[in-house]
Amino acid sequence: MSEELFKAMAQSVIDGDPDLAAELAQKAIEQGIDPLDAINKGFVPGVDYVGEQYGKGEMFLPDLVLAGEAMKAAVAVLEPEIARRGGQRQTLGTVVIGTVEGDIHDIGKTLVATMLSVGGFKVHDLGVDVSVGKFVEVARAVNADIVAMSALLTTTMVRQQDVIEALEDAGLRSRLKVMVGGAPVTRSWAEEIGADGYSEDAIGAVAVAKQLLGVG
């Protein structure tokens, strides 16, 4: 019976239906299914499928956004049950993410944050227009494994470099990885400023994060 439910869960993510995803998550709890199984065997395969289709150009950015929303809705229902059972989702690492100072572009960064969270990372999303000091302060406070920065303007890209230098000055740079992204950002820019990783989209960002930390 749970196989059927797992299939329906995956499909709710593929269809980008948060209401149905939340309803199926609730049903899993009522049927006594392990909430971690519901996430890993039910919803995650749906996200993986959307990611594959996106990579092949068969699905597009809106599909990715909706799949992320459906996954988030399901996890929001399941997490209290995980806590109640005394379990916890295994986290692959802690990520601090934000759009750099002077830049208020949100969609790409939010999507990366969602996909990292779905992928098993603990994510602290600082939002947009994040100061250099804020990145450093939160990275230290949460003992971040990765600091990820988005910039959508050529004029704000330089802030990514400022943050890396500030992490260096704070003595944090050697113990964490830095990822950068955003429309004008390129691999060569990432190398030039000393970032550890670069990705041009959200699915790629998860793969890069796992690679940098040697997990997953």
N, C-alpha and C positions, 0 to 999 in steps of 0.2 A: 504493500500500500504506500509506504513512504517513497518508493521509487517514482510512483506517479506524481506524488507531491513535489519531489525534487525536480522532476521535469517541468511541472507547472511553474515552479519558482524560477528556474532558468528562463523559461519563456516570458515570465512577467518582466524580467530585466531586459531581455531582447526586445520586447515590445515597448519598453520604457514606461511601464505603468506602476507608479509608486503606490497607488491605493491598493491595487491587487497584490503587489509585493508585500505590503504591510499586513494585508488580510491573510495571505498564505503563511507568513511568519507567525501570526497569531494562531493559526490552525496547527502549525507544527508544535507550538507550546502546548496547546490543548491535547494533542495526541501523544504528548510525552517524548517527542523526538528531541534528541540532544541538540540544543541551539547551535553548537559549534558545527555539527553535521549539517544542519539546515543552511548555515552560511557556506561551508566549504564544499558540500556535495550538491546543494540546491542553487544558491544564488551566484556563487563565484563562477561556475561553468558558463552561466549566462553572460557575465561580464567578459570572460575570456573569449567567448564566441563573437561578441560585438567588437572586441579589440582586434580579433583576426580579420573580421569582415571590413573593419575600418582600414586596416593595413593593406587590404587588397583593393581598396577603393569601392567596395560594395556597399558600405555604410558610411555615413558622413558625420560631421561634428555634432549636429543636433541629436543624432542617434546616440552618440557617445554621452552627451550631456544628460539625456533622458535615462539612459541605462544607469548612469551614476546616481541620479536622483532616486531611481527605483531601489538600487542597492542600499543607498543611505536610509531610505524609509524602512527597509527590511531590518537592517542592523539596529536601527533605533528601537524597534520592537523587541529584538532578540537580546540586546545587550543586558537589560535588567535581569532577564532570565539566566543569562550566563553568570552574572554576578551572584544571583540568588543561589545558584548551584555551587558557588565557590570556585568556579572556573574562570579562565580569562582567555581572550583571544591572544594567541601568541603574537607578539609584535616583533617585527623584523628590525626595527630601529626607530629613532625619534627624529622627526623632520620639522624644522622651522621654515615656513614658507611665506613669502609676501611679494608684493609689487613694490619696486623701489621708490624712494622719495621723488616727488614731482610727477609721478605717473599714477593715473587712476584707472588704468585698464584692469578689468576684473575677471572676465570670462575664462580666458586661458589659464590664468593662475588658479582660479577656483576649481576648474576641471582637473588640473594636475593634482591639487590637494585632495579632491574627492577620490581620484584613481589611486593615489598613494595610500589613502586611508583604506579603501576597498582592498588594496593589494596587501594589507597587513602591517602598514606603518602607523605609528602614533604621530598624528599631524597637528601642529600648532600653526593655524593660519592667521597671520597678523593683518591680513587685509591689504589695502592699497596705500600708496603714499607713505611707505614705512621708512622712518629715518634710519640712518646708519647705526646710531646708538641703540635703537630699539632691536635691530637684528642681533647685535652683540649681547645686549642685556638678556634677551629671552633665550638665546643660544646657550648662554652660561647658566641661566636659571633652570632650564629643563635638561641640561646636559645633552644637548643635541648631537646626533650622529651626522646629520646633514643640514646645511643651510641652503635653501633653494630660493633663487631670486628671479623674478620676471621683470622685463622691461619691454615696453612696446614702442618706445620712441628712441631715435638715435641720440637725442639730447639727454635722455635719462640713463642710457646704457652705462655711462661712465660711473654711475652710482654703484654698479655691481663691483667695479674695481675698488671704489672707496670702502665698501663693506669688507672685501677681502683684506685690504690693508688694515682696517680697524680690528678685524679678528686676529690678525698677525700681532698688532700692537697689544691686544688684550691677552696674548699668550694662548689663544684658543685654536689658532689655525691648524696646528699640528695634530689636534685630536679630533677633528671633524672634516667632513668632505663638503665641498661647495659645488652646487649645480646651478647653471644659469640657462635661461631660455627667454623666448619672446621673439616677435616677428623680425626685428633687425639684427638679432643676435646670431652669430655664426660659430661654427666650431673653431675657426681660427681666432675669433675674438675671445672665446673661452680660454684657449691656450695662451693667448697674449696676456690676459689678466691673471693667469694662474689658477683658473677654476679646474676642478677635477672632472666635471662631467657636463655634458650639453645634450639637450634633446629638443627636437623641433615639435614634438607633440606629446600629449598626456600619456599615451600608451608607452611610448618610447621612454618617457621619464621614469616610469615604474621599473622598466628593465635596467635603465642606467643606475637607478638608486640601488637596486638589488646587486648589481655588478660591483658598484663602488664599495658596498659593505660585505660582499662575498656571501650573500644569503639568498635563500629562496631558489 
